[in-house]
Amino acid sequence: MNLKNRYYRLVNEELNYDKDSLRIEHMKLLHKLNQDQRMAFEVIIESVNDSLGKLIFVDRYGGTGKTFLWKAITTKLRSEGKIVIAVASSDIAALLLQGGRPAHSRFHIPLKITNESTCNIKQGTFLAELIKKTSLIIWDEPPMTHKHCFEALDKSLGDILRFTYEDAEHRPFGGMTVVLGGDFRQILPVIPKGKIEHIISASIKSSYLWKNFEEYRLKENMRLNSSEGSPEEKAKTAEFANWKLNIGDGTTSTIDEVDWVSILEDLILHKGDDPEASIVNTTYPDLHRKYTDRTYLEERAILCPRNETADQITAYIMSQIRGEEVTYFSSDTTCKAMSTVEDEDMLYPTEFLNSTFSGIPDHELRLKVGLPIMLMRNINQSAGLCNGQD
């Protein structure tokens, strides 16, 4: 699929919704909004309808119905033929949004971001035309994204929308209504070898854009107020919710001036004789039968603190899947035609090129038919070699 067709598909995804079905779904959702959700909902819809260009931040913790609010907003606007671009800071979070995409791929945000960066969106392109027709941008989980990503989008929208909104070049995000929603108790931008002051400086709250945001808080835990479940299950859910909040708020147990976090018993996974088997079998039960089920995979994830740990778990999972394993190797010689340095092969010997280090793909790639893979970088979009393509 070439680049032009990909953009046509992008536009069609935003325009070709069944408006009648969305309208019915919206009415069902609207009646279920609690007071906090309805307040944020009305402010956002008013900003879109009256082209106010407000910047809204919805502050929430898990279970307060942020995703439910996003769905109510998107069904309302899309049922009226309006375009909503929904993005998230990670692939996993994007799966929860109707028509969601990772923010970097949607807006072509550079991987190496600086305070001077802009998005790679040029006037006259299909993506630029889509943005001009867009009524609302929803960005989920923004606390984990570097502030320069938002500032890059701000500068780009100011250029793209200068003929759409009055004084767009001098308005945040070009006058577009933008809604962010997340929890600053969760992970902040990752700064390699950075100290706490560097991490805080990279946060959206340290951006020049933050002063323009109106904050709305979702305080009611919808999971606890649900009519589903027995009293015992609700009590267990409440215990878990309070436990997470205490960790996020820093109100953990202190013994001898040291903070301790007590893990709930039902969350503890005992290693047993084979730690890798324990975590994989617990997270992915019946993996050998369900590994081709996309929904099954989307609902589960194992988070690893280090790449080495991720490699070990991946190798174990592959060993549990039937089928022939195929190994591919990277090119491990330098291209002399691309360099003017003499004896470059002496500087970069084969042993060095076959080693594992940051910024360079592993020399060895092992695959099996049916196993899902993810392209970390869009290496050839015109050939369909990019993240998000089937």
C-alpha positions as CSV (number, residue, x, y, z in Angstrom):
1,M,0.0,0.0,0.0
2,N,1.6,3.3,-1.1
3,L,1.7,6.4,1.0
4,K,-1.1,8.1,-0.9
5,N,-3.5,5.2,-0.4
6,R,-2.5,5.1,3.3
7,Y,-3.7,8.7,3.7
8,Y,-6.9,8.0,1.9
9,R,-7.5,5.1,4.3
10,L,-6.7,7.5,7.2
11,V,-9.4,10.0,6.0
12,N,-11.9,7.2,5.4
13,E,-11.4,5.8,8.9
14,E,-12.4,9.2,10.3
15,L,-15.3,9.9,8.0
16,N,-16.9,6.5,7.4
17,Y,-18.6,5.9,10.7
18,D,-22.2,4.7,10.9
19,K,-23.7,7.9,12.3
20,D,-27.0,6.3,13.3
21,S,-25.3,3.6,15.3
22,L,-23.0,6.2,16.9
23,R,-25.9,8.4,17.8
24,I,-27.7,5.5,19.6
25,E,-24.5,4.4,21.3
26,H,-23.9,8.0,22.4
27,M,-27.3,8.4,24.1
28,K,-26.7,5.2,26.1
29,L,-23.3,6.5,27.2
30,L,-24.5,10.0,28.0
31,H,-27.0,8.8,30.6
32,K,-24.3,6.9,32.4
33,L,-21.9,9.8,32.8
34,N,-21.4,10.8,36.5
35,Q,-21.2,14.5,37.5
36,D,-17.4,14.9,37.0
37,Q,-17.5,13.2,33.6
38,R,-20.5,15.3,32.5
39,M,-18.8,18.6,33.5
40,A,-15.7,17.8,31.4
41,F,-17.9,16.5,28.6
42,E,-20.0,19.7,28.3
43,V,-16.9,21.9,28.4
44,I,-15.2,20.0,25.7
45,I,-18.3,19.8,23.4
46,E,-18.9,23.5,23.9
47,S,-15.3,24.3,22.9
48,V,-15.7,22.2,19.7
49,N,-19.1,23.6,18.7
50,D,-18.1,27.2,19.4
51,S,-14.6,26.9,18.0
52,L,-13.2,28.1,21.3
53,G,-9.9,26.2,21.0
54,K,-9.7,25.3,24.7
55,L,-7.0,23.1,26.1
56,I,-8.4,20.6,28.6
57,F,-6.5,18.2,30.9
58,V,-8.6,15.5,32.5
59,D,-6.9,14.3,35.6
60,R,-7.8,10.8,36.7
61,Y,-6.6,7.6,38.3
62,G,-7.5,4.1,37.1
63,G,-11.2,3.2,37.3
64,T,-12.6,6.7,37.2
65,G,-13.9,6.3,33.7
66,K,-11.6,8.3,31.5
67,T,-11.9,5.9,28.6
68,F,-15.6,5.9,29.0
69,L,-15.6,9.7,28.8
70,W,-13.5,9.6,25.6
71,K,-16.0,7.2,24.0
72,A,-18.9,9.5,25.0
73,I,-17.2,12.4,23.4
74,T,-16.1,10.7,20.2
75,T,-19.5,9.0,19.5
76,K,-21.2,12.4,20.0
77,L,-19.0,14.3,17.6
78,R,-18.6,11.5,15.0
79,S,-22.3,11.0,14.9
80,E,-22.6,14.6,13.8
81,G,-20.0,14.0,11.0
82,K,-17.2,15.8,12.9
83,I,-13.7,14.3,12.9
84,V,-11.9,13.4,16.1
85,I,-8.2,12.4,16.1
86,A,-7.6,10.1,19.0
87,V,-4.0,9.3,19.9
88,A,-2.1,7.9,22.9
89,S,1.5,8.0,24.1
90,S,1.9,4.2,23.8
91,D,0.6,1.4,21.5
92,I,-1.1,-0.3,24.4
93,A,-3.0,2.8,25.5
94,A,-4.0,3.4,21.8
95,L,-5.8,0.1,21.7
96,L,-8.4,1.4,24.2
97,L,-9.4,4.3,21.9
98,Q,-11.9,4.0,19.1
99,G,-9.7,4.5,16.0
100,G,-6.8,5.3,18.2
101,R,-3.2,5.5,17.0
102,P,0.2,6.2,18.7
103,A,0.8,9.9,18.7
104,H,4.3,9.7,17.2
105,S,3.0,7.8,14.1
106,R,-0.2,9.8,13.7
107,F,1.5,13.2,13.8
108,H,4.9,12.2,12.5
109,I,6.7,13.4,15.6
110,P,10.5,12.9,15.4
111,L,12.0,10.2,17.5
112,K,14.9,12.4,18.4
113,I,13.0,15.4,19.8
114,T,14.4,18.8,20.8
115,N,12.9,22.2,21.7
116,E,13.2,23.2,18.0
117,S,11.5,20.1,16.6
118,T,8.3,20.2,14.5
119,C,6.1,17.4,13.2
120,N,6.9,16.2,9.7
121,I,3.6,17.4,8.3
122,K,3.7,19.6,5.2
123,Q,1.0,21.9,3.9
124,G,-0.9,20.3,1.0
125,T,-0.4,16.7,2.2
126,F,-3.4,14.4,2.9
127,L,-2.6,14.4,6.6
128,A,-2.5,18.2,6.7
129,E,-5.9,18.3,5.0
130,L,-7.3,15.8,7.5
131,I,-6.1,18.0,10.4
132,K,-7.8,21.1,8.8
133,K,-11.1,19.2,8.9
134,T,-10.6,17.9,12.5
135,S,-12.7,19.3,15.3
136,L,-10.9,17.7,18.3
137,I,-7.7,16.0,19.2
138,I,-7.7,13.6,22.2
139,W,-4.3,12.6,23.5
140,D,-4.3,9.8,26.1
141,E,-1.6,9.2,28.7
142,P,0.4,12.4,28.1
143,P,2.4,12.4,31.4
144,M,4.8,9.9,30.0
145,T,5.6,11.9,26.8
146,H,8.3,14.5,26.7
147,K,7.0,18.1,26.6
148,H,8.9,18.8,23.3
149,C,6.5,16.4,21.5
150,F,3.5,18.6,22.5
151,E,5.5,21.7,21.6
152,A,6.4,20.2,18.2
153,L,2.7,19.6,17.5
154,D,1.8,23.0,18.7
155,K,4.2,24.6,16.2
156,S,3.1,22.4,13.4
157,L,-0.6,23.0,14.0
158,G,0.0,26.8,14.1
159,D,1.4,26.5,10.6
160,I,-1.2,24.1,9.2
161,L,-4.3,25.8,10.6
162,R,-3.3,29.4,9.9
163,F,-5.9,29.6,7.2
164,T,-8.5,27.7,9.2
165,Y,-8.6,29.5,12.6
166,E,-8.2,33.2,13.1
167,D,-4.8,34.2,14.5
168,A,-3.9,30.4,14.5
169,E,-0.1,31.1,14.5
170,H,-0.4,32.8,17.9
171,R,-2.9,30.4,19.5
172,P,-1.9,27.2,21.3
173,F,-2.2,24.3,18.9
174,G,-3.3,26.7,16.2
175,G,-6.7,27.2,17.8
176,M,-7.7,23.5,17.8
177,T,-9.5,22.1,20.8
178,V,-7.1,19.6,22.4
179,V,-7.9,17.3,25.3
180,L,-5.2,15.5,27.3
181,G,-6.0,12.9,29.9
182,G,-3.8,11.0,32.3
183,D,-2.4,10.5,35.8
184,F,0.8,12.1,37.0
185,R,1.1,9.3,39.6
186,Q,2.2,7.0,36.8
187,I,5.4,7.0,34.8
188,L,6.9,10.3,33.7
189,P,9.1,10.9,30.6
190,V,12.1,8.5,30.7
191,I,15.3,10.5,30.6
192,P,18.4,8.3,30.2
193,K,20.7,8.8,33.2
194,G,18.5,11.8,34.2
195,K,18.0,13.0,37.7
196,I,14.6,13.9,39.2
197,E,15.0,17.5,38.1
198,H,15.6,16.5,34.5
199,I,12.5,14.3,34.5
200,I,10.3,17.1,35.9
201,S,11.7,19.5,33.4
202,A,10.7,17.1,30.6
203,S,7.1,16.9,31.8
204,I,4.2,18.6,30.0
205,K,3.7,20.6,33.3
206,S,7.0,22.3,32.6
207,S,6.0,23.3,29.1
208,Y,5.0,26.8,28.1
209,L,1.7,25.2,27.0
210,W,0.7,24.1,30.5
211,K,-0.6,27.5,31.6
212,N,-3.3,27.4,28.9
213,F,-4.8,24.1,30.1
214,E,-8.0,23.9,32.2
215,E,-7.9,21.0,34.6
216,Y,-10.9,18.7,35.4
217,R,-10.7,15.9,37.9
218,L,-12.5,12.5,37.8
219,K,-12.8,11.4,41.4
220,E,-15.5,8.8,41.4
221,N,-14.4,5.2,40.9
222,M,-16.9,3.8,38.4
223,R,-15.7,0.2,39.0
224,L,-16.6,0.5,42.7
225,N,-20.0,2.0,42.0
226,S,-20.9,-0.7,39.4
227,S,-23.9,-2.8,40.2
228,E,-22.0,-5.9,38.9
229,G,-20.1,-8.2,41.2
230,S,-20.7,-9.6,44.7
231,P,-20.0,-7.5,47.9
232,E,-16.8,-9.5,48.3
233,E,-15.6,-8.7,44.8
234,K,-16.4,-5.0,45.3
235,A,-14.5,-4.9,48.6
236,K,-11.5,-6.5,46.9
237,T,-11.7,-4.0,44.1
238,A,-11.8,-1.1,46.6
239,E,-8.8,-2.5,48.5
240,F,-6.8,-2.7,45.3
241,A,-7.9,0.9,44.2
242,N,-6.9,2.3,47.6
243,W,-3.6,0.4,47.5
244,K,-2.7,1.9,44.1
245,L,-3.6,5.4,45.3
246,N,-1.5,5.2,48.4
247,I,1.5,4.2,46.3
248,G,0.9,7.0,43.9
249,D,0.4,9.6,46.6
250,G,3.5,8.4,48.5
251,T,1.5,7.4,51.6
252,T,3.2,4.1,52.1
253,S,4.5,2.5,55.3
254,T,7.6,4.0,56.8
255,I,9.8,1.9,59.0
256,D,13.1,3.4,60.3
257,E,12.8,6.3,57.9
258,V,12.6,3.9,54.9
259,D,9.4,3.7,52.8
260,W,8.0,0.3,52.2
261,V,5.3,-1.0,49.9
262,S,3.4,-4.0,50.9
263,I,2.2,-6.1,48.0
264,L,-1.3,-7.5,48.2
265,E,-1.2,-11.3,48.6
266,D,-3.2,-12.1,45.5
267,L,-0.8,-10.0,43.3
268,I,2.3,-11.9,44.4
269,L,3.5,-14.4,41.8
270,H,5.7,-17.1,43.4
271,K,8.7,-18.0,41.2
272,G,8.7,-21.7,41.8
273,D,11.3,-23.8,40.1
274,D,10.9,-22.0,36.7
275,P,10.3,-18.2,37.1
276,E,9.9,-17.7,33.3
277,A,7.3,-20.4,33.1
278,S,5.4,-19.0,36.1
279,I,5.0,-15.5,34.7
280,V,4.2,-16.6,31.1
281,N,1.7,-19.3,32.1
282,T,0.0,-16.9,34.5
283,T,-0.2,-14.0,32.1
284,Y,-0.9,-16.1,29.0
285,P,-2.8,-19.2,29.9
286,D,-3.4,-21.6,27.0
287,L,-0.8,-19.7,25.0
288,H,-0.1,-22.5,22.6
289,R,-3.8,-22.5,21.5
290,K,-4.5,-18.7,21.6
291,Y,-1.4,-17.0,20.4
292,T,-3.0,-16.1,17.0
293,D,-6.0,-14.5,18.7
294,R,-5.4,-10.7,18.5
295,T,-7.9,-9.9,21.3
296,Y,-6.2,-12.4,23.6
297,L,-2.8,-10.8,23.0
298,E,-4.1,-7.2,23.3
299,E,-5.5,-7.8,26.7
300,R,-2.2,-9.0,28.2
301,A,1.4,-7.7,28.6
302,I,4.5,-8.6,30.5
303,L,6.5,-5.5,31.5
304,C,10.2,-5.9,31.9
305,P,12.7,-3.5,33.5
306,R,15.5,-4.5,31.2
307,N,15.9,-5.7,27.6
308,E,17.8,-8.8,28.8
309,T,14.8,-9.9,30.8
310,A,12.5,-9.3,27.8
311,D,14.8,-11.4,25.6
312,Q,14.7,-14.2,28.1
313,I,10.9,-14.2,28.3
314,T,10.5,-13.9,24.5
315,A,12.9,-16.9,24.0
316,Y,10.8,-19.0,26.4
317,I,7.5,-18.0,24.7
318,M,8.9,-19.0,21.3
319,S,10.0,-22.4,22.7
320,Q,6.4,-23.1,23.7
321,I,5.0,-22.4,20.2
322,R,4.9,-25.2,17.7
323,G,6.5,-24.7,14.4
324,E,9.8,-24.3,12.7
325,E,12.0,-21.5,14.0
326,V,13.8,-19.4,11.4
327,T,16.8,-17.3,12.3
328,Y,17.8,-14.1,10.3
329,F,21.1,-12.3,10.7
330,S,21.9,-8.6,10.2
331,S,24.5,-7.4,7.8
332,D,27.8,-7.5,9.8
333,T,30.2,-5.7,7.5
334,T,30.7,-2.1,6.7
335,C,29.7,-0.6,3.4
336,K,32.9,0.9,1.9
337,A,31.0,2.7,-0.8
338,M,29.2,4.8,1.9
339,S,32.3,5.9,3.8
340,T,35.5,7.8,3.1
341,V,37.3,6.4,6.1
342,E,40.1,4.0,5.3
343,D,40.3,0.8,7.1
344,E,36.8,1.2,8.5
345,D,36.5,-2.6,8.7
346,M,39.3,-2.4,11.3
347,L,37.4,0.1,13.4
348,Y,34.2,-1.9,13.2
349,P,35.1,-5.6,13.2
350,T,32.5,-8.3,12.8
351,E,32.6,-9.2,16.5
352,F,31.7,-5.6,17.4
353,L,28.8,-5.4,14.8
354,N,27.4,-8.7,16.2
355,S,27.3,-7.5,19.7
356,T,24.3,-6.0,21.5
357,F,24.2,-2.3,22.4
358,S,21.8,0.6,22.6
359,G,20.5,2.1,19.3
360,I,21.4,-0.9,17.1
361,P,19.1,-3.8,16.4
362,D,20.1,-7.3,17.5
363,H,22.3,-9.2,15.1
364,E,20.1,-12.2,15.4
365,L,16.3,-12.2,14.7
366,R,14.4,-15.4,15.5
367,L,10.8,-15.8,14.1
368,K,8.1,-18.4,13.8
369,V,5.1,-18.4,11.5
370,G,2.1,-16.9,13.3
371,L,3.9,-15.0,16.1
372,P,3.1,-11.3,16.2
373,I,5.9,-8.8,15.6
374,M,6.2,-5.1,15.9
375,L,8.3,-2.7,13.8
376,M,9.9,-0.3,16.2
377,R,10.6,2.2,13.4
378,N,8.8,3.0,10.1
379,I,11.6,1.8,7.8
380,N,9.6,1.9,4.5
381,Q,6.1,3.3,4.7
382,S,5.5,3.1,0.9
383,A,6.1,-0.6,1.1
384,G,3.9,-1.0,4.2
385,L,6.9,-1.7,6.5
386,C,5.6,0.5,9.3
387,N,4.1,0.0,12.7
388,G,0.4,-0.5,12.6
389,Q,0.2,-2.2,9.2
390,D,-1.2,-5.7,9.0
